[in-house]
Amino acid sequence: MANVLIVDDEPQLLRAMQLNLAARGYRTYTAATGGAALSEAAKSPIDLVILDLGLPDMDGVDVIRDLRGWSDVPIIVLSARHASAEKVEALDAGADDYVTKPFDLNELLARLRAADRRIGSTAQGPSVATADFEINLNDKRVMRDGQAVRLTPNEWNILELLARNPGRLVSQQQILTHVWGPAYLKETQYLRVYIAQLRRKLEPDPAKPRYLLTEAGMGYRFEPGPAV
């Protein structure tokens, strides 16, 4: 069952899409603004995004660019914009597909199924193993040397977000939104404290981290490396 985030500021369309997808076995999340969409994508296990471009607070193309800064989740644009240049702009920003309104539901479902098959063959598995510890994403547990590592809820939330995006830069703002909410976007000291705690619990040498890497002024990156 794929988790689909539907982003549209038309309440009736949003509700109709939610009902139709739920009836076909999809778990749905909804957002009516770009900011709400980014927040939902950060805190929920989203597998697919259906995105309208005409949002009240920001352009949908900017939402695509923001998502592509930290996630490769498939994005299907569902928009009333028909101009070729606008389609090209959205696809160049990182959208995977483009459907124009008014749309045929069966066509949209077929495109969703195609995207679902792609993520099914490439999605991150339920466990991430390194040479020193293993993260079980389903059970929300970390094992090191055969022992469970005790993490606080905030430590786990940070680690899970990084582990679900191995090798990719996750921005400070994305982590702060995911763990504490949009009101904490400037509280970067929170991250330094919690990343330091995670390194003490997981890194062989916390002063020379191998797995939880800092990208100065930008964010953090999880590099699992080869497991042994």
N, C-alpha and C positions, 0 to 999 in steps of 0.2 A: 504494500500500500504506500503510494507516494504522498508526500506532504506538499500541497500546492498553496502558494501564497497568491491571492487574487488582489490586485491593486487597481481600484477604480473609484472615482468620486460620484458615480451614479448609483444611489442606494438600491434601486430596483434591479439594475443589471447585476450588481454585486450579490444581491440575495439570490437571484435566479441562477447565477453561475455557481454559487455555493451549493445550492440544492441539487443542481444537475451533476456536479462533480461528486458530491457526497453519495448520490444515488448510484454512482458507478464505481464506488470503492475508494475514492480519494479522500484523504484527510485534508480539510481546508482551513486556511487562515485568511483573514481579510484585512485590508487597510484602505483608507480613503484619501490618504495624502502620501507624498513621497517620504516625509520624515517618519511617519508611522510605519511605512513599508520597510525602511532601513532598520528601524528599531525591531520590528518583528523578525526580519531576516537574521538579525544578530542574536536574538534570544531563543528562537525556535528552530527545530531541525528541518529547515525548508529544503525540499528536493527540486522543486520547479517553481518558476515565477511567471504569472500572467500579468502583464503590466500595460496600463493605459498611459499614454504620453501626456495627455492634457490634465495635469493634476493641479490643485489649487495653490499649493505652496512652492512647487518647484517643477521644472520640466522633467518628464520621464526619462529623457536622454541623460540628464544628470544623475538620476537614480541608477541607471545602468552603469554609468562610469564609476559611481561610488561603489556599487556592488562588485564590479570587476576589479576594484582595488584590493579585494581580499577574498573573493569567492568566484568559483567557476560554475555556480548553479545555472542550469539552463534557463534562459529568459525568452519567453514568447511575448512579443508586443501585440497588443490588441487595441487598435487605435482608429479614429476616424480620419486621421491624416493619410491622404492618398498620394500626395506628391512623391515622385521618385526620389527627389533629393532628400526628403525627410526620412524615407525608408532607408536610404543609403547611410544617412547620419546615424540612425539607430543601430543598424547592423555594424557599422564601423566602430561604434561605441562599445559593442560587445554583445548585442542581442543575438540570439540563435535563430529566431524565426520572426516573421511579421505577418499578422493577419489584420485585414482592414474591416472596419465596421461599416454597414451591418454585415454580420458574419453568419456562416452556416455552422451550427453547433457540431454537426458530425465531422466537418472538416477540422474544427478546432480540436475535437476529441482525438482525431487521427494524428494530429501533430503532437498532442500531448503524449499519446502512446509511443510515438516515435522517439520523443525526448526521453520518456521513461525507460525505453529499451536501452538507450545510450547510457543513461546514468546507471542502469542495472549492471552494465558490463564494466563500468569504470569506478563505481562509487567506493569510497573508503570503507573498509570492512569494520566489523564491530570491535576489533582489537588493533592496537598499534604497539608493536614490540620494538624496543631498542636493545642495545647490548647490556643495559643496566637495569631496566624496568619495563613493565608492560602496562599499558592503559587499556582497560576494558570499558568501552564507551557504552555498552548496553547496561552493564551492572554498576557503572559509575564507581569503578574501583581501580586502584593502582597497586601493583605488586612489585616488590623489590626484594631480591634474595629470598624468595619464597614467603615473604611477610607482607601483609597489607600495609600500605602507607596511609596514615591518617591525614586527610586533608580537610580543611574548613570548606564550607559551601562556596565561598568566594574563590578560594584556591582552585577548587575543582572546576568552577565555571570558566576561569581563565584558561586552565590547562585543557579543558575539553574544546574550547573554541580554537585554540592553537593546534591541538591534535587533529581536529577535523579539517585543518587546512595545512597539512605538512608541506614544508618548503616554501610557503607563501608568507609574504609580509602581511601581518594583521596590524592595522593602525592603532595608535593609542586611543583615538576617539572611538573606534569600533569596539575595542575591549571595554572601555569605560561605559559605553551605551549598553553593551551586552550584560555587564555585571551589575552596574549601579544605576543605569538609566541616563537619559539625555541631560538631566540637570547637573551631571558630574563630568561634563566633557573637558573641563579645565583642571580636574583634580589628578594630574599625572603623577603626583607623589604617591597616590594610592597604588598605582601600578608598580612603581619601584619597590615599595615595601612588599607587596605580594609576590612579585617575581623573585625577589631575594629569598623569600620564605620557601617558594617552590624549589629554587636551586639548592637550598640547604637540605631539602628532603629528597631530591632526586639526582642531582649532579654528583658525579664522583669527586670533582673538585669545584665547589661553587664559585671560587674566584676565577676559574677558567672554564666557563660553561661550554659544554659540547652540544646540548640539546635545546636549551632555552636561550636564544641569541637575541641581543639588542641591536636594533637598527637605529642609531642615534638620531633623536629628534623626530622619528617617524613611528616606530612601533616595535613589534617583536616577531620572531620567527621560530617555529619549532622544526628542528632538523633531526628526525629519528635516526638517520644513518642505517647502516646494515646491522640487523639483529644477529646475534650469535647464540 
